[in-house]
Amino acid sequence: MADEMVLKAQRFINSYAVDGIPDVEENGRTSWTVMYALTRVLQHELGLSTLTDSFGPATLAALRSRFPVIDVHTRHEAVYRVVQSALYCKGYDGGELEGTYNPRVAASVTRVKQNMGVSAVYPGDGVTPKVFKALLTMDAYTVVSGGTDQIRTIQQWLNGRYVGRQNFFIIPCDGNFSRDVQKALIYAIQFEMGMGDETATGAFGPATRDGLRNNSVGPGSAGTWVSLFTAAMIFNRRAGVPFTDRFDARIGDSVRQFQNFVKLPANGRGDFPTWASLLVSTGDYERKGTACDCVTEVTAARAQALRNAGYRIVGRYLANYAGSTLNKQIRPDELQVTAANGLRTFPIYQTNGGEASYFSRSAGIADALHAVERARHYGYKAGTRIYFAVDFDALDHQVTERILPHFRAIRDTMSEHGPEYEVGIYGPRNVCSRVRAAGFTSASFVSGMSTGFSGNLGYPLPDDWAFDQISTIKVGSGSGHIEIDNNIVSGRDNGQDSYGMGQFSDGLDVSFDKAQRNAMLADVQSYFVNVMKVPEEGGSGGLAFSVRTTTECFDILMDYDWLLTRLARNLRVRKALIQCPLMWELRAMNTADGLADELVIDHYKGGASTKNDSSTGPGQIFAKTAIRARNHAIREGVIAGTIMDATKESDLWAVWQRLREDTVYNMTTVPLVLIEGAHEIGAARPGLDTDEEDSRRTLARYNGTDQSAQGYGTALLGLYRVFEKYHAPLRDR
């Protein structure tokens, strides 16, 4: 909602015709853009030649020099207006933005300093440099959504106690634990250790580790160290812990619960390992775990070295990174070697995942189908959890926009095409917690070793953690030497130690070679024109009103080659068989099909139409056909799902909408229609070695059961051969 006074602040900014002060949108809404612009206005008024978004050391020094306190005696209209604008952007009364330090401004400054917890350090109604710096942020100083009064109290305490130190700046008092609050806590610990301003960094380094070893707390302890320790416990969401300076029996019990949670010896004391687990995502990185993960083959010698070093579970990769020369995937017979040497394994799926742009619904579907195929290939049994990787420092908005849709797709695809497997996630703490909270995963493999990730700083260990990756080490010597990531184990996932026969992967279709795109298109066009008598555009009969050219239809197939390839491999059918009806139905689709769809919509919206079903989407599938095909696939164990009733309009309408609106769902249904059709007519279930006659009959059944359907099957068998001309050689590479 627009705020009239924020709008005035934006107009004030835009009144400057100064290089380095950009115009802001006059929309009455607070944003970082507005705060950055106000910072630049202040820098200009302070006489700085370089204007930046950062309220850095130069700005702070200039402010201290010219205006150590801004109050009624300052008498600088422009600076007053920056203060007033900042107050309004923070939700406080800034007066009329007329450039005076009136009683309303003074009262608001007094109140904001109280909210920050610094009124005792900075008494009165003046704005000091550090308060000004805090005003020009988007930080809140009252409890906001998700925050608690207890955490706000700690934030205010930290501000009030340490704001006088050189590099400690006012942190939010919004009741939420965050990266800035985490850093402030480390600063506080360093100050209490006696570090000087030139030494304290707010980072959990060697000196901080050494200092904490000398500052354990336990029953009977009292003072600031207990306050800092209980603050750290509260930040880690340990329920029932008070913010106090006295270590009593209740705190000892809470400490034991936390130690059990992170798998530390439960001694009830705030010793160094406990401090470390509270303050940094690795905890004590020198701890020896009982699980590891690696990109290197675990040979018999390496397995023995790992076993001798205390490891019992090994994470290994299901597939290689696309385009990489690193062969990190499980080798033939490797799982049998690990099992024979007393090691269990858990599978990791990562073929990319190193940047936000990778994650999407389509990538999630492709990853899930590929992971299921590879897990079955290696013989992983039902109940195995596959950990899908998020291997970058994902910001919160990227989790919302990219990662959640990706994992929703993984969850949904796995539940249909790989229901025997569970879904896990590998990633920073915040990513794991948010994906789990959305219900998309059942356990987390935490990349705790990435201590600098914003998704680890300021976030507690996820409640559902299974493995916590804390260090890279080397184990063994000679032929047993191996580099591993050392992982702490919670006991939520103990991996697998026996495996099935596995499914062979030889002869499965692979992704299309895009370099052959033009050649294949030319052959498809030639077949359409010379055999099917279908020109590039339009045609006779219903084709006269077709909505796509042959090339456009072909390009749709190429756009979804990722999906069709994964489906073909997962269902162990030929990709060409799926492509044939899709190619033809896309080409044959005409304006009448769109009108039929509108009649179905009218029917379900309460109109006069009695038409409750139509062939729709790229595969031109009736909802009744889709329900029949999916029910058959569920009963045969081809996919998992809920049996639906084609005589119920509620089921018809639900399926029809998905067929029409969701291209992936429609295309995924095509091979199921083919499989069910083959069953109905007594043909062999489509597979990797189905003979041409059964393929022809199956393709014919896709169209119907009359004589014209036989012609459809014959025509599409020829198209099948065109596609296979290109697919077969790729399979043999």
N, C-alpha and C positions, 0 to 999 in steps of 0.2 A: 504494500500500500504506500502510495506517495505521501511524503511529509512536506508540508509547505515550508518549514524552516530549513529542512535539508535542501529543498529546491533553492531557497535564498542563498544557502552556502555554495551551491553549485554555480549560481549566477555570480557570486562574489569571486569565485575562482576564475570564471570566464571573463571577468572584467579586466584581467591582466593580459595585456598584449606583449608578452615577454617570451623570448626564446627559452625553451626548457620548461615552460608551464603549459601543458597541453589543455585544450578545452575538454571538459567532461560533459557527458550527456546530462541534460537537465530533466531528470525524471523523478526527483524527490526521494530517491532511494540511496541508502548508505552502501558503500562498497569499498574495497581496497583501492579501486581507481580514484575515488574521491579522497581517501586518506593520503594516498601518494601525492595527489595534486596539492593538498593542503601542506604537506611536508615541503614541497617545492616552493610554495608561496612563502612559507616561513624562511626557508633558506635564502630566497631572494631578499626578503626584508632584513635578514641578518647580514646581507652584503656578500654572500658566498658567490663566487663566479661560476662554480659547477653545481648545477641543480640535478639531483637524483631522487629516486623513490626512497632511498635508504636514509633513515634518521641515524647516521653513523657518528663516528668520533668527531669529525669536523663540525657537524651540526651541533653536537652536544657541547663542544668546546666554545663555539661561537656564542651559543645561547648562554652558557655560564659566564662568559666574558661580558656580554652586553646586558643580559637580563637574568641575573642569578635568581631572582624571584619576580614573577609577573603578577602585579596586583594593582590596586587603585592608584599607586604612585608611579607606575611605569609610563603612562601617558603616550602610548603608541597605538594609534587607531587600527592600523592594519594587523598588528600582532594581536590586539584585542579581538579583532574579527576572526582571526584564525582560531583563537581559543573558543570563542562563541560557536563557530562552525563545528569544531571538534566536539564540543559538548552536545550539540544537537544531534550530531551523527552517532553519539554514544547513547542518546535517549535522555539526556539531561536538558534542563532549561538553560538556554544560552542568551536570554534576553531577546532583544529585537535585532541583533546583528548590526547594531548601529556603530560599533567600534568604541564602546565604553565598558569599563569594568564596574557595572552597576551592582546593586545588592543581589539581584537575581543570579548574576554570574558568580559572585562571591559565594553565595549559598550553595550553588551547584558544585563549585570547586571543593568547598568544604565537604560536601556529601560524597563526592567521587573519591576523595582521599580517604574518607572513612571506609568506603566500600573496598578500596584497594588494600586497606590495612596499614596505611602509612601516615595516618593523621598525627600519631605521636611523634614520629620522626620529622614530619614536615607540618608543624602546627600552623594555625591561622588559615586564611582563605586565599593564599597566593599559590601560583603555579610554579613549581620548581622544574628544572630541566628534565629530570627523570619522569616526573608526572606528565610533563608536556609530551615526552616521547611516547608514554603509554597512551595518552589521549589520541595520538595520531596512529592508532592501530585499530583493528577490528576486534580486539579482545573485549570481553565483557567482564564486569565486576559485580554482577549479581548472578544468582543461580539461573542457568539456562537449561533447556531440555536435556535430560539425561544426567544432569548434575546433582550433587548432593550438598546439603548444608555442611556436613562434616568435612568434605574435601575443600569446600570454600573456606572454612575456618583455618585449615592447614595452609592454604594458599595465602590467606591474609597474614598468618603468623610468619610464614617465610618472607613475605614482602616487608613486614614491619621489623623483623629481626636483622635482615641482611641487605636491605636496599642501600644502606650506607657504604657498602663495599663497591669498589670501582667498577667491576664488570657484572655486577648483579643488577638486573633491570626488573622493573615491576612486571610480574607475571599475571595472567588472567586470574580472576577470582570468580569463576563461573561454575565451580563445583565439579569440573571434569578433569580427570588426569590426562595429560597430553605430553608431547615431546618437550615443550618449553617448561612445563612443571617438573618433568623428570630431570632436565638439565639444572633447574633451580635447586632441586633436592641434592644433586651431586655437588653443586657449588657449596651448599650449606654444610655438607659433610666435610668438604675440603677446608672450609673456613674453620670448622670446629677442630679439625686436625692441627690447625695452626698454619696452614698455607697462607702465604702472602698474596696480595692482589696480582702480583706479577707471575705467580706460580699456579694459582687455581685456574682451571680451564672449563669446569663443568663436564668434563669427560671422564669416564671410568678407566683411568690408566694405571700403570704400575705403582705410582706413588699412592694413589687412592687405595689400591688393593693392599699395599703394605700397611697403610694407616689403619684400615679396617681390621686387620689382623690383631691390632693392639687395642681395639675398641669394641670388644664383645660386650653384650649386655645380657642380663639374666635375672633370675629372682633376686630381689633386693636392690637392683640397680635403680638409680634415680637421676634425673637431670635431663639436659638437652639431648644427650645421646639416645635416651629412651624415647623422647619426643620424636626424634628423627626416625628411629626404628619403627615406632608405631605408625608414623606417617607413611613409611614405605609399605608396611603391612596393609594399611587402608588403601593406598594406591593400587595394591595388588588384589583388591576386592576380597579381602578376608573379612567375612561377615562377623559382626559382634566385637570387633577390636575398637577400643576407645582411643582417642587421641589424648595421650597422657604422658607425663614425665616420670611415672612410676611403673616398674615392671612387677606385676603381681601374678598370682597363680592363674588368673583368667587369661592373661596375655601368654603365659607359658603354654597353656592348653591350645591356644590359637596358633602359636608357633609350631607346636607339634603337628597340628593338622596341616599347616602349610608345608612343613618338612616332609610329611607323608605324601602330600600332593606332588611335590617336585622331586620326590625320591632321594631325600637326604636322610641321614641318621636322625631319628626323632628324639632329640635331647632337650627340646623345649627352650633352647638358648639362642640368642642372637649372635651366633658365632660367624666367622668369616664366610663359610659356604652359604649360610642363610642370608647374610647381608648381600652376597654376590647374586644369589637367585632373586632377591627382591629388587636389585638395582640394574641389572644388565641381562640381556637376553641369553647370553651364554651361561650365566651363573659362573661358577668356578670352572673355567675352561680346562683346568687340569684334572677334573674328575674323569675317571675311566668308566665309560659306558659298557653295556653288554650287547649293544647293537651297533652296526656301522652300515654305511653305504659306499659304493665304489663304482668306478667306470671300468675297472680292470677285471678280467676273467679270474674267477676264484678257482684255481687249480687245486689239486690234492695237497700240494706243498703249502700253498697259501692258506687253504682251509685249515690245515694243522697249525700253522702259525697264528691264525686268528683264534682258533680254539684255545691254544696255549696262552694267548694274551687275554683270555677271559670273554671273548665274544661268542655269542650264541645265535645271533640273528643278523642277516646280511640283506641289505636292500640292493636290488639289481634292476637294470633297465630292460623294459620290454622291447624297445625299438631304438634305432639310431636317429640322431638329429639329421633332418633332411639337408642334404648338400654337404654334410660334414665328413671328413675323412676319419674321424674318431669312431672306432668300432667299440661302443660301450655296451651293446646289447648282450643279453645272455647268450653264451655259446652253446652249441650242441652238447648235450650230456652234462653240462655244468651243474644243473640242479641235482642230478643224480650224484655227482661228486660231492656237492655240499652236504646232501643228506647222508651220504655214506660216512662223512667225517663229522657228523653231529651238529651241523649247522642248519638252521631254519632260514627261509628267505621270505621277503615281501617284495612285490613288484612295483616299480616306479615307471610312470609314463611321462616322458618329456622328449618331444621332437622339436620343440621351440620354446615358447613361453617366456622369452626373455625381454619382452616389451609389450606395452599395452595394446598396440595395434594388432597383435596376434590374436587377441581374445575376442570372440564373437559367438553368436549362436551357431553359425555354420561350422566354425572351427571346433566348437564343443561337440557337435554331432560327429564330425569326422574323427576327432580324437577318441571318442567313446567307442565307435565302431572298430577303429584300428586297435585300440587297447584290448577289446574283447577278443578280437581275432588273434592277437599275439598271445594273450593269456591262455587261450585254448590251445594254441600252437605248442606252448611249453608244458601243457598239461596241468596248469593250475586248477585246483579243485574248487567246488562250490564253497562259498564262505570266505574266499580270498579277497582281501581289500587291495584295490589298485590306487596308488597315490598319483594324482595328476598335478603337475608342477606349475607354480607361479613363481618364476625365478627372476623377479625384479622388484624394485622398491615401489610397489603400487600405492599411489595416493588414494585417499578415501573416495574421491569422485571417480577414479578409474575403477575401483572395486564396484561401485554402483553401476557405472555405464558399460563396463567391459567384462569384468570377471564374474559378476553374478549371472548375467545372461549366458555366459560360457558354461558355467557349472550347472545352471538349470538345464541346459541342453544335454550336458553329460549325464546328469541324474535321470532325465526323462528317457534318453536313448539307452542308457544302461538298463533301466527298468524294463524296457521292451526287448532289447536285443542281447542283453547280457545279465539277466536277472540273478544268475547264480553268484555274481560278484558284487562286492560292496564298493562304494566310492569314497576315497580319501583325498586329501589335498596336501600338497607340499607348498609351503610359502611362509611369509612373515606372519607374526602373531595376529595382527589386525585382519589380514586377509583370511587367515584360517578361521578366526572367530566369526567374522561376518558371513562367510560362506556356510559355516555350520549353523549359525543362527537362522539363516534362510532355509535350512532344512535340506541342503543339497549334498552334504557329506556326513559321514558317520565317525570320522576320526581325522586328526591332524598330525602331519609330519612337519614340525616347525623348523624353519631355517634360522635357528637362534644364533648361528655363527655370524650372520650378517648384522652385527650390532649397530651399525650406522644407519640401517634402514629406518625410515620414518614409521614404517609399519611394525617395527619392533620397539622403537623408543616410545615410552609412554603407554605401552599396552601390556597387560598381564599375560601370562602363559594361558593359552586356550584351555577351557575346562576339559575338552575332549582330546587332549594331546596324547599321542601314542609314542612318538619318537621326537626327541629334541636334539637337533644337530648342533654341537657346540665347539668342535675343533677338528682340524685336519692333522692327522698324525701318520707315522709310518710304523709298520709292524713287520717283524720277521727279518730274515736275512737270506742271502743267496736266492735259490729258486722260490723260497717262501716269502720274499720281500714284497710288500704291497702297501700302497698309500690309500688311506681310507678317511672318511669323515666319521668322527667318533660321535655316537648318539646315545643319549640317556633313554631308557625304556620305562614307560609307565605301567606296562602290563595290559594295556587295552588291546594290543595286537601282538601276538606272539609269532606271527608269520606261519609258514607252512614247511613241513618236513617230509611230505610225500606227494607224489605227482602222478597224474594219469598218463595214458599213452601219448596224449597230445595229438593235434591235427596237423597233417602235412600242409605246407604252404606252396609247394611246387605246383606250377601250372595255374595258379590263381591270376586273375587279371590285375594289371597294374595301371597306374595313372597314365593318361594319354600323353604321347609326345607331341607337344604343341607345335613342334617344327613340321609335323606332318598334317597340320590342320588344313592347309589349302588343298593338298593332294586328296585327303579323305573327302573334303567337301565337294571337290570336282567329281569324284566317283559317285557320291550320293546324288548329286545333281544329274549326272549322266544316267544313273539307274532310274531316277524319278522320271526323267524326260523320255528315255528310250524304251523302258519296260513298263512303268506305271502310267505313262502318258500324262505326267504332271509337270507343267512348266515351272520356271523359277517363281513366277508370281501368278496368282489367280488360277484359272483352269476351267474345266467344264462342269456342269451340274452344280453341286454345292460348293465346289472349289472356286466358282466365280465370285463368291462372297467371302472367301477365306480372309483371315485377318493378318496372316504372316506370310513372308516369302520363305522359300526353302532355306536360304542362307540364315535368316533370322531364327528359324527353328533349330537348325544345326548349331548355331551359336549358343542357344539355350542349353542344348545338350552339353556343349563344351564347358559352359559356365557351371554346370552341375556335375562335371566329370568326377570331382572329389567325392560327391555323394554316391553316384552310381558305382564307382569303383569300390568304395567301402561296402556298399550293400552287396555287390556281387561277391566280394571276398567273404563277408560275414555269412551270407546265405549259401555260399558255395555254388553259385550259378554263374552263367556267362553274362558279362556286362552287355554284350551285343543283344542278348535276348530282352533285356530290360529297355535298351535304347530303341529297339524297333517299334513297339507300339507308341512310345513317347514321341519319336520322330514323326510318325504318321499322324497321330492324333493332334499334335501341335500344328502340323501343316494343314490338316483337314478342318480345323476349327474355323467356324464362320459366324456371321452375325446372328444366325438363327440360334446358335448355341447360347449366345448372350441373352437372347430374348427368352429362351427356355429357363435360364437361370433366374431371370427377373420374375417369371411366373412362380417359381418355387419360393422365392423371397416373399412375394405377395401373399402366397398361401400361408406361410408361417407368421406373417405380420398381421393376419386377420383379414386379408383382402378377399376378393371374389374368386380367385384362382383355386382350382382343386388339384393342381399339380404339386405333388409333395416330394418329387425326386427328379433329378436330371443328371446326365453325364456332365461332369464339370472338371475344371482344372486341367493341367497339362496332359494328364493321362486319360482325360474324359471318362471318369469313373462315376457310376451311379453309387449313391450312398448304400443302397441295398447290396450292390456287388461288393463294395468295400467291407461291409459288415460280414457278409458271408465268407469272404476271403480271410479276413482277420480272425474270425471265429475258428475257421479251419486251422489257421496257423497256430493259434493259441492251443487248440486241442492236440495238435501234432507236436507241440513243443518247439516250433520254429521261432516263435516270439512269445513274450509274456504279455498279459493284459487282461482286461475284463470282457467277458462274453456279453455281447449286445444283442438286441432283438430288433430285427429289421421290420417287424410288424408294429413297433412302437414309434410313433412319429417323433417323440422326444429324442430317441436314439438316432433316427434318420436325420433329423435336423442338426443334431450335434455333429455327426460325422460329415454330413453334406457341407456344413460351413467350413470344417477343417479342410476338406478336399478342395474347396473353392479358394480359400484364403491362404492356405499354407502349402506352398510349393513342395517343401521337403516332405510333409506328410503325404501329399498326393503321390509324389515320385516313389516314396518308400512303400506305398501300397501297391504299386504296379507289379513288383515281383511276387507279392503275396497273391494277387489276382491270378497271375500265371501259374503259381504253384497249386492253388485251389482248382483252377480250371483243368489242369493236367490230371489231378486226382479225379475230378468229376467224370472225365471222358475215358479214364482208364489208361492214360499215357503215363510214361515214366516221370517221376518227379524231376523237374528241371535240375540239372546238375552240371558238372564239369565235362562229362562225356556223353551227354544225351545225344541220341542219333537225330539226324535231320528230320525224319518223318515224325518223331514225337515232338520235336521242336515246332514243326509246321502245324501239327494238330493243336498244340498248346497255344500258339499264336492265333490260330483260327478261333479257338474258344474265347480268347480275349474279346473278340468282336461279337460273338454270338454262336448260334447253333444251326443257322440256316445255310443254304448253299452259298450265299454271298460271303458268308464268313469263311468258307473254304478258300474262296478266291483271295480273301484278305490274308489268310495264313500263308498261301503260296507266294503272294506278292511280298509279304514281310520276310519270308525265308530268304528270298533273294537279297533283300536289304541286310539281313543278318550276315550273309556271306560278305557283303561289302564291308561291314563293320569289322568282321573277323579277319579280313585281309590285313587290317592294320593292328588289331589287338593281338592276334596269335604270335607274330614275330616279337612283340614287346614282352610277352610272357616268357619267351625262350632266351631273353638276354641274360 
